[in-house]
Amino acid sequence: MKATIDKELLPMKAHYFLFNAGTAPVVPFMPTLAGQLGYSPAVVGTMYTILPIIGMLAKPLFGYIADRYHRHRPLFLGGQVLTGIAFFLIMFVPGMEKPLPKVEFHCHQGVSDIPRFCSEYGECVERNLERYYGNRTLECELNCEAQPFMWDIVCEDWLKNNTENCAANRTNTQMEFGASITMQKIENDGSCMFFMIPHDQGQIAGQNVTLYCPKEKEYFKSNCTMDCREDYLKEQLAESAVINTSSAVTMPQFWLFFGLLIFSWIGMAVVVSIGDAICFGILGDRHHLYGKQRLCGSLGWGVFALLAGLLVDHMSLGEVNKNYTAVFWMALLIMGFDVFASSKLRHTPTHLSSNILKDVGQMFLSVRCVIFFLWCVAIGLGTALIWNFLFIYLEELDKAFEGCDSSIKTLEGLVMGIQCFGGELPFFFLSGWILKKIGHVNAMSVVLFGFGVRFILYSMLQNPWYILPIELMNGVTFGLFYATMASYASIVAPPGTDATMQSLVGAIFEGVGVSMGSLIAGQLFESVTARTTFEIFGIGAFIVFVIHVCIQLYLQRNSNIDENGTVKYFAPTDAMHMLNDQEYSRVS
């Protein structure tokens, strides 16, 4: 038998591939880019709590506009253009200037003159500095707090009274001088790093001096900032949480960055919700084929996420910060191809609703549909923990297991690859067969159980590399979940409300579930350990799984429950090939 290709579905497959290929180079890197720009984890967490809420508001709004005014195609293409341009412009957002390292300067006879760095620093910082600088000597300027007795030492012992009006500086509270810092050997006492000054040589007022402090005089110790005009040194010694939330909201560059993220999230929300509605409209009664269209998106995401990671690492060789220029250009160009491919779509809504808000609002009068919505929220809670905190947990494990010789970025790339190719792709491909065999209700229970198993396995990890086989479960917790959510929403949507319904379900999942999950997980990460957080979420998933199964068994035994005769929640095995016309024949 000769294989046939449905040419009508080719533009849809191309869209899913290109849209995910265009967003994959940028979306996974946004939290790390925000940190590189100078924002603290608290600021990043706040942004990623707000962004899903923005998506929650945008999805039903634009879905309603698309259904009400039959503008699916213009909004769909416009969302792609907005997403590509917004992501590309992030490349031009300026970062925050890293503050100068704060050190203590000690000068006393019998004690080598040293700038001492005593802020919190990672265990690998000393090793990184020695590897990067080798035996170089850096010429640094120190700006120190000064007291009158310090100026006496400078005038009498450093400058040897060879300066005019030196005593007049006794009232100056700041002192500036230069020093040569050797990076060949950095010492530490467990809490501070000591940068040595060879031969106690320095410069003050353009004059070479010996930084000598007699023993009989008061101990010379001052808090200073140290400027060696080296970005790598500033990066390594930068204090954590440099810019907190209260400081960030006063900075225009923060609002430029966050504003572009908001526009990109709105664009993605419109494209995802209306795109799924268009896809189901083209499929007609072939809802079980949705997964085979959507798997093209997983293919695009997996390939280009890995490619983007390789490009970033290659372009960042020898640089202090990661260079993301390539991924922004990739996003812009691929989204342009997506607009071209999507313009070939031919879809005209066959059902029109006379009152979209009323028809969709009836869904909330059905206990069975409300359970479906609550299931979407529960899945969103778990998905937030994976999307926003899994890599943070992996890096914590990596520091304990690998030490300074880390391959964490390689591991994270492999995690994304296995999630897509080992998990999502096969389950999107098989989702139609699975849903026909076990039905939507049973599939929902399986997804909840899968989250419980996945989180408990995470909580047991000691070696971060053992996460790779666990990531195969992404096929259940995302591939099967998304196919179940999108296809079921399409089946129960009243005629003429497809885009509104897809938008509503997506808003509930992301705007309520993911947003709440990000907030809860962030609080738990602060109050308990990351391992305990995954354990708590795992136990919670098992509890919700048991509750969901019990409720569905009760509703099946009382199948006459059909609240107000509005919407019927299909039984587990009869949902795939039934159209809405029979169930909604009363709708004109």
C-alpha positions in Angstrom: 0.0 0.0 0.0 1.4 3.4 -1.0 1.7 5.9 1.8 -0.4 9.1 1.3 0.3 12.6 2.6 -2.5 14.8 3.7 -1.4 18.1 2.0 -4.0 20.1 3.9 -2.2 19.2 7.2 1.4 20.0 5.9 1.2 23.7 6.8 0.0 22.8 10.3 2.8 20.4 10.8 5.3 23.1 9.5 3.8 25.6 11.9 4.3 23.4 15.0 7.8 22.6 13.9 8.9 26.1 13.1 7.1 27.8 16.0 8.7 25.5 18.6 12.1 25.7 16.7 11.9 29.5 16.9 11.1 29.7 20.6 13.4 26.9 21.7 16.6 28.9 21.3 15.3 31.7 23.5 12.7 30.5 26.1 15.0 28.1 28.1 17.7 30.7 28.4 15.6 33.6 29.6 16.0 32.9 33.4 19.8 32.6 33.0 20.0 35.7 30.8 18.1 37.6 33.4 20.7 36.6 36.0 23.5 37.6 33.6 21.8 41.0 33.2 22.2 41.4 37.0 18.8 40.5 38.4 18.5 38.4 41.5 16.7 35.0 41.6 13.9 36.8 43.5 13.4 39.2 40.6 13.4 36.3 38.1 10.9 34.4 40.2 8.6 37.4 40.5 8.6 37.8 36.7 7.8 34.2 36.1 4.9 34.3 38.5 3.4 37.3 36.6 4.1 36.1 33.0 1.7 33.1 33.2 -1.0 35.5 34.6 -0.5 37.7 31.6 -0.9 34.7 29.4 -4.0 33.7 31.3 -5.6 37.1 30.5 -4.4 37.2 26.9 -5.6 33.7 25.9 -9.3 34.0 26.5 -9.4 37.6 25.4 -7.9 37.0 22.0 -9.6 33.7 21.7 -13.0 35.4 22.2 -12.0 38.1 19.6 -11.1 35.4 17.1 -14.3 33.5 17.5 -16.5 36.6 17.8 -15.2 38.4 14.8 -13.8 35.4 12.8 -10.3 36.8 12.8 -8.4 33.6 13.6 -5.9 33.9 10.8 -4.9 37.6 11.3 -4.5 37.1 15.1 -2.6 33.9 14.5 -0.1 35.5 12.1 0.1 38.7 14.2 1.0 36.6 17.3 3.9 35.0 15.5 5.2 38.4 14.3 4.9 39.9 17.9 6.7 36.9 19.4 9.6 37.0 17.0 10.2 40.7 17.2 9.9 40.9 21.0 12.4 38.1 21.5 14.8 39.7 19.0 14.7 43.1 20.7 15.7 41.6 24.1 19.2 41.2 22.6 19.5 45.0 22.8 18.4 45.4 26.5 21.4 46.7 28.5 22.6 44.8 31.6 23.2 46.2 35.0 26.7 47.3 35.8 28.3 44.9 38.2 29.4 46.5 41.4 33.1 46.7 42.3 34.3 43.9 44.6 34.3 45.0 48.3 37.5 44.1 50.1 39.3 44.8 53.4 42.8 46.3 53.1 45.2 45.3 55.9 48.5 47.0 56.4 50.7 46.3 59.5 54.3 45.4 60.2 54.7 41.6 60.2 51.5 41.2 58.2 51.7 41.3 54.4 49.8 44.1 52.9 46.7 42.5 51.5 43.3 43.2 50.1 41.1 40.6 51.7 37.8 39.5 50.1 35.5 38.2 52.8 32.0 38.2 51.2 30.3 34.9 50.4 31.9 33.2 47.4 31.5 29.8 45.8 34.1 27.1 46.6 35.3 27.2 43.0 35.9 31.0 42.7 39.5 30.9 43.9 40.3 28.1 41.5 38.6 29.9 38.6 40.6 33.0 39.2 43.9 31.2 39.3 43.2 29.3 36.1 41.9 32.4 34.3 44.7 34.8 35.2 47.7 32.4 35.7 50.7 34.3 36.9 49.4 37.7 35.8 49.7 40.8 38.0 46.8 43.2 38.0 47.1 46.9 38.5 44.2 47.9 40.7 42.8 51.0 42.3 41.5 50.8 45.8 39.0 53.4 47.2 39.0 53.0 51.0 37.3 54.5 54.0 39.8 56.7 55.8 40.3 57.9 59.3 42.6 60.7 60.4 45.3 58.3 61.8 45.4 56.5 58.4 46.2 59.8 56.7 49.0 60.3 59.3 50.5 56.9 58.2 50.2 57.8 54.5 51.9 61.1 55.0 54.6 60.0 57.4 55.4 56.4 56.2 54.1 56.0 52.7 55.0 59.4 51.2 57.8 60.0 53.7 56.6 63.6 54.1 57.2 64.2 50.4 53.9 65.8 49.6 52.3 69.2 49.9 49.3 69.8 52.0 49.1 66.1 53.0 47.9 66.9 56.5 44.9 68.7 55.0 43.5 65.4 53.9 43.0 64.2 57.5 39.3 65.3 57.2 38.8 63.4 54.0 36.8 60.2 54.6 37.9 58.5 51.4 41.4 57.4 50.3 42.4 56.3 46.9 45.6 54.5 46.0 46.9 51.9 43.5 48.4 48.5 44.2 49.7 45.6 42.1 47.8 42.4 42.9 49.4 39.1 42.0 46.9 36.4 40.9 49.5 33.6 40.8 48.7 32.4 44.4 45.5 33.3 46.1 45.3 32.2 49.8 42.3 31.7 52.0 41.4 30.9 55.6 38.1 29.2 54.8 36.1 32.5 55.0 38.2 35.0 53.2 40.4 35.1 50.1 43.7 37.0 50.3 45.1 38.9 47.3 48.8 39.5 47.8 50.7 42.7 47.0 54.3 41.8 45.9 57.0 43.8 47.7 54.3 46.0 49.2 54.5 48.3 46.2 51.7 50.8 45.5 51.0 54.2 44.0 49.4 57.3 45.5 49.0 60.7 43.9 50.9 59.4 40.9 53.9 58.5 43.1 55.4 55.1 43.7 55.3 54.2 47.4 55.9 51.4 49.8 52.8 50.4 51.7 54.5 50.3 55.0 52.7 50.6 58.4 54.9 50.7 61.6 54.0 48.2 64.3 53.8 50.8 67.0 51.1 52.7 65.2 47.4 51.9 65.2 46.4 48.9 63.1 45.6 50.0 59.5 42.4 48.2 58.4 39.9 49.7 56.0 36.8 48.7 53.9 37.5 49.4 50.2 36.2 48.8 46.7 38.8 47.3 44.3 38.8 48.2 40.6 41.2 46.2 38.5 39.4 47.0 35.3 38.7 43.3 34.8 35.2 42.1 34.0 35.9 38.5 34.8 37.1 39.4 38.3 34.0 41.5 38.9 31.8 38.7 37.7 33.5 36.1 40.0 33.4 38.3 43.1 30.0 39.7 42.5 27.7 39.5 45.5 24.6 37.3 45.2 21.2 39.0 44.7 22.8 42.1 43.4 19.5 43.7 42.3 16.4 42.9 44.4 12.8 43.4 43.4 12.4 46.8 45.1 15.5 48.1 43.3 14.7 46.6 39.9 11.3 48.3 39.7 13.0 51.7 39.8 15.2 50.9 36.8 14.0 51.7 33.2 16.1 48.9 31.7 14.2 46.4 33.9 10.9 47.5 32.6 12.3 47.4 29.0 13.3 43.7 29.6 10.2 42.7 31.4 8.0 44.6 28.9 9.5 42.7 26.0 9.0 39.4 27.9 5.3 40.4 28.4 4.8 41.1 24.7 6.5 37.8 23.8 4.3 35.9 26.3 1.2 37.5 24.8 2.3 36.6 21.3 3.0 33.0 22.3 -0.3 32.7 24.2 -2.2 33.9 21.1 -0.3 31.6 18.7 -0.7 28.5 20.9 -4.4 28.8 21.7 -5.6 29.9 18.3 -3.2 27.5 16.5 -4.7 24.5 18.4 -8.2 25.7 17.5 -7.2 26.0 13.8 -5.6 22.5 14.0 -8.7 20.9 15.4 -10.8 22.8 12.9 -8.8 21.3 10.0 -8.9 17.8 11.6 -12.7 17.9 12.0 -13.8 14.6 13.5 -10.2 13.2 13.4 -9.3 14.5 16.9 -7.1 11.5 17.5 -4.6 12.8 14.9 -3.8 15.9 16.9 -0.8 14.3 18.7 0.8 13.4 15.3 0.6 17.1 14.3 1.9 18.3 17.7 4.9 15.9 17.7 6.4 18.1 15.0 6.6 20.8 17.6 8.5 18.6 20.0 10.9 17.7 17.2 11.6 21.4 16.4 12.0 22.2 20.1 14.4 19.3 20.8 16.7 19.9 17.8 17.0 23.7 18.1 17.2 23.8 21.9 20.3 21.5 21.6 21.7 23.5 18.7 21.2 26.8 20.5 23.1 25.5 23.5 26.0 24.5 21.4 26.1 27.8 19.6 26.0 29.8 22.8 28.9 27.8 24.3 30.9 28.1 21.1 30.4 31.9 20.7 31.2 32.4 24.4 34.6 30.9 24.4 37.0 33.3 26.1 34.3 35.6 27.2 33.1 36.4 30.8 29.4 36.3 30.0 27.5 34.0 27.7 26.9 35.4 24.2 23.3 34.9 23.2 23.4 36.9 19.9 23.0 33.8 17.7 19.9 32.5 19.5 18.1 35.9 19.1 18.8 35.9 15.3 17.7 32.3 15.1 14.4 33.2 16.8 13.7 36.1 14.4 14.6 34.1 11.2 12.7 30.9 12.2 9.6 32.9 13.2 9.7 34.6 9.8 9.6 31.2 8.2 6.8 30.2 10.5 4.7 33.2 9.3 5.3 32.2 5.7 4.3 28.6 6.4 1.2 29.6 8.4 0.0 31.9 5.7 -0.6 28.8 3.6 -3.2 27.5 6.1 -6.7 27.4 4.8 -9.2 27.2 7.6 -12.7 28.7 7.8 -14.8 28.1 10.9 -17.8 25.8 10.1 -19.7 26.5 13.3 -20.6 30.0 14.5 -21.9 30.7 18.0 -24.5 33.3 18.6 -23.5 33.9 22.2 -19.9 32.7 22.8 -19.7 33.9 26.4 -22.9 32.1 27.4 -22.0 28.9 25.6 -18.6 28.8 27.2 -19.9 29.9 30.6 -22.2 26.9 30.7 -19.1 24.8 31.0 -18.7 26.0 34.6 -22.2 24.8 35.5 -21.1 21.2 34.9 -19.4 19.4 37.8 -17.7 17.2 35.4 -16.2 20.1 33.4 -15.2 21.9 36.6 -13.3 18.7 37.6 -11.5 18.9 34.2 -10.5 22.5 34.8 -9.2 21.6 38.3 -7.2 18.8 36.8 -5.6 21.4 34.5 -4.7 23.5 37.5 -3.2 20.5 39.3 -1.0 19.6 36.3 0.0 23.3 36.0 1.3 23.2 39.6 3.5 20.2 38.9 4.6 21.6 35.5 5.8 24.8 37.1 8.2 22.9 39.4 9.8 21.2 36.4 9.9 24.2 34.1 11.3 26.7 36.6 13.1 24.8 39.3 14.4 21.5 37.9 17.7 22.9 36.6 18.2 24.8 39.9 17.9 21.5 41.7 20.3 19.8 39.3 22.9 22.5 39.8 22.7 22.0 43.5 23.2 18.3 43.1 26.1 18.9 40.7 28.0 21.2 43.1 27.8 18.5 45.8 28.6 15.6 43.5 31.0 17.0 40.8 32.7 19.8 42.7 34.5 22.3 40.4 34.8 20.0 37.4 31.2 20.4 36.3 29.5 19.4 33.1 26.1 20.7 34.2 25.3 22.6 31.0 25.9 19.4 28.9 23.7 17.5 31.3 20.9 20.2 31.0 21.1 19.9 27.2 20.8 16.2 27.4 17.8 16.5 29.7 16.0 18.7 27.2 16.9 16.3 24.4 15.6 13.3 26.2 12.4 15.1 27.3 11.6 15.8 23.6 12.9 12.8 21.7 12.6 10.1 24.3 9.4 11.4 26.0 7.2 13.8 24.0 7.8 12.5 20.5 6.6 8.9 21.0 3.7 9.9 23.3 2.5 12.6 20.9 2.7 10.0 18.1 0.8 7.4 20.2 -1.6 9.7 22.0 -4.5 9.0 19.6 -4.1 5.3 20.1 -3.7 5.6 23.9 -6.8 7.9 24.2 -8.9 5.5 22.1 -7.8 2.6 24.3 -8.1 4.1 27.8 -10.2 7.3 27.2 -9.6 10.8 28.4 -10.7 10.3 32.0 -8.3 7.4 32.6 -5.5 9.3 30.8 -6.0 12.2 33.2 -5.5 9.8 36.1 -2.4 8.3 34.5 -0.8 11.8 34.1 -1.3 12.6 37.8 0.2 9.2 38.8 3.1 9.9 36.4 3.8 13.3 38.1 3.9 11.6 41.5 6.4 8.9 40.4 8.6 11.5 38.6 8.8 13.9 41.6 9.5 11.1 44.1 12.3 9.8 41.9 13.7 13.4 41.7 13.7 13.6 45.5 15.8 10.4 45.7 18.6 11.6 43.3 22.2 11.7 44.6 24.1 11.6 41.3 22.6 14.3 38.9 23.3 12.2 35.8 20.8 9.6 37.0 18.1 12.0 36.0 18.4 11.1 32.4 16.2 7.9 32.5 13.7 9.7 34.6 13.2 12.3 31.8 11.5 9.6 29.7 8.5 10.2 31.9 8.1 13.6 30.3 6.1 11.7 27.6 3.4 10.9 30.2 3.5 14.2 32.2 3.6 16.5 29.2 3.1 14.6 25.9 0.0 12.6 27.0 -1.2 15.5 29.2 -1.1 18.1 26.4 -2.8 15.8 23.9 -5.5 14.9 26.4 -6.1 18.5 27.5 -6.2 20.0 24.0 -8.3 17.2 22.3 -10.8 17.0 25.2 -11.2 20.8 25.2 -12.0 20.7 21.5 -14.5 17.9 21.9 -16.5 19.5 24.7 -16.4 23.0 23.2 -19.8 24.3 22.0 -19.8 24.9 18.2 -18.1 28.2 17.2 -16.2 28.5 20.4 -13.1 26.4 19.6 -10.5 29.2 20.0 -12.2 30.6 23.1 -12.3 27.1 24.7 -8.6 26.3 23.8 -7.7 29.7 25.2 -9.7 29.2 28.4 -8.2 25.8 29.1 -4.7 27.1 28.3 -5.2 30.1 30.6 -6.4 27.8 33.5 -3.4 25.5 33.1 -0.7 28.2 32.7 -2.2 31.3 34.3 -3.6 29.6 37.4 -1.7 26.3 37.7 1.8 27.3 36.5 1.7 30.7 38.2 0.6 29.2 41.5 3.1 26.4 41.2 5.9 28.9 40.6 5.0 30.9 43.7 4.5 27.8 46.0 7.7 26.1 44.7 9.7 29.3 45.2 8.6 29.6 48.8 9.3 25.9 49.5 12.8 26.2 48.0 13.5 29.1 50.4 12.0 27.5 53.5 13.0 23.8 53.0 15.5 22.0 50.7 15.0 21.5 47.0 14.9 17.7 47.6 12.1 18.1 50.2 10.1 20.3 47.8 10.1 17.6 45.1 9.0 15.1 47.8 6.1 17.3 48.9 5.0 17.8 45.3 5.2 14.0 44.7 3.1 13.1 47.7 0.6 15.8 46.7 0.4 14.4 43.2 -0.4 10.9 44.5 -3.1 12.4 46.8 -4.7 14.3 43.9 -4.5 11.1 41.8 -6.5 9.1 44.4 -9.1 11.8 44.8 -9.5 12.1 41.0 -10.0 8.3 40.6 -12.5 8.2 43.4 -14.5 11.2 42.0 -14.6 9.7 38.5 -15.8 6.3 39.8 -18.5 8.0 41.7 -19.6 10.0 38.7 -19.6 7.0 36.4 -21.8 5.1 38.9 -24.2 8.1 38.9 -24.1 8.7 35.2 -27.5 10.4 35.4 -25.8 13.5 36.9 -25.9 16.1 34.1 -26.1 19.5 35.7 -28.9 21.6 34.3 -28.6 19.6 31.0 -25.9 21.9 29.8 -22.7 20.0 29.0 -22.0 16.2 29.1 -18.5 15.1 30.1 -17.8 12.1 27.9 -17.2 8.7 29.4 -13.7 7.3 29.3 -14.0 5.4 26.0 -16.5 7.3 23.9 -14.9 10.6 23.3 -12.7 10.3 20.3 -14.9 10.1 17.3 -18.1 11.9 18.5 -18.8 15.4 17.3 -20.4 18.2 19.2 -23.4 18.5 16.9 -25.4 15.8 18.5 -24.7 17.0 22.0 -25.3 20.6 21.1 -28.0 20.2 18.5 -30.1 22.9 20.3 -27.4 25.5 19.5 -28.1 27.4 16.3 
